[in-house]
Amino acid sequence: MERKLLAKLSKNIFNQLKDHDYTIIKYFQNDLGRYLLLLKIMESYFSEYSLSQERILESIPSSISSRSSLLNAINNLISKRYIKKEPDPDNKRAKLIIPEDNLVNQYKAWVKVIHKE
């Protein structure tokens, strides 16, 4: 790709990531570990497969965020009512991570802005 095009694309991505009014999405963007949590939770939700808390934690490399930081983030996200935990019907010990409707709605709107779809 041409340098000018790459510069323009970089500028557009930069501006789209910082200049939006989706406060829930901005909260996730404050930390790379939280941002990856968001992407994994939404991937699971829209793919219609269950994702346990443990599988989410295993999917994010410890070089990006420690297990304890991710657990703290999950608990904080629950307290803010962005996500919820539900028992896994197939495994009594596992808890599924489910996005709340407010997160789903903001995510859908934000993705349209980012990808212009």
N, C-alpha and C positions, 0 to 999 in steps of 0.2 A: 504494500500500500504506500501511497505517496505521503510524504511528511506532512504536508498541509492538511490533507484529509485526516490523518491520524491526530493531528493537533486539534482540529475542529471536533472530531468525535470525542476526544478526551475532555475538551471544554464542555461539550453538551452533556456528557455523562456526569461530570463534576457538578454542573449547575442543576441537573435533574435530581441528583442525590441530595443536594443541600437546599434547594428552593422549592419545597413543597409543604403543604399544610397538613399532612397526615401525621398527627402527633404520636400515634401508636407506632407507626413505622419508624419515625425519628428515634423513639425510645430504643427500638431494636438496633438501629444504626449506630448508636453510641458506643457499641462494643462489638468486635468481630465475632466473639463467641455467641453473643445474643443474636447477631445477624444470621449466623449459620443455623442457630436454633430456629429462627423464623423460617428460613428457607426449607429446612428439613421437616418442620411441622406442617408447612403449607404443601410441600410435595406429598406428604403422606395423606393429608386431608383431601386434596384434589385427585389423588390417585385411588382414593377409597380403599386404602389398606391401613390396618391398625399399626400404630407405632408406639411401642412401650417407652417409658422413660429411660430404661436401661439401653435400649437400642439407639435412642437419640444420643445418649451420653457416649456410647461406643463409636458413633459415626463422626464425632468431632474430635480431631486430633488434639492430644494433650499439649502439643507444641503451640496450639492456638489458644486454648483455654483449659484450665485444670478442671477436673471432675467436680471439685468442691465449688469452684466459681460457677460452673454450669448448674449445679444443684441449687446454689443460692439464686441464680438468675431464674430458674424454673419456679422456685418458691415465690420470688418477687413478682413474676409474671402472673402467678395464680392470685396473689394478693391484690394485684391491679385489675384482676378479672379480664386478662387478655387471653389466658388459656385456662383449662381445667384438667383435672385428673379424674379418670373414671376407671373402675375395676375392669380388668380384661376378663371377659366371660370364659375364655379358654384357659386362663392361667390365674388362679386365685391370688397369687403373690404379685403379679405384674399390674402396673398402673399404666393406662393409655393416656397419652397427652393429646388433647383435643383443643383446637382454637375456638375461642368464643366468637359469637356472631359479629361483634364490633371489630375484631381483628380481621375476620374473613372479609368483611365489607371494605375496610380500609385497604387491605392487601389487594383486592380486586381493582379498586380505583387507582391505587398507586402503580400497579403493573401496567395499566392502560397508559398512564403518563410516561413511564419509563420506556415501554416498548411501542408506544403510539399505536396500540391496537384497539 
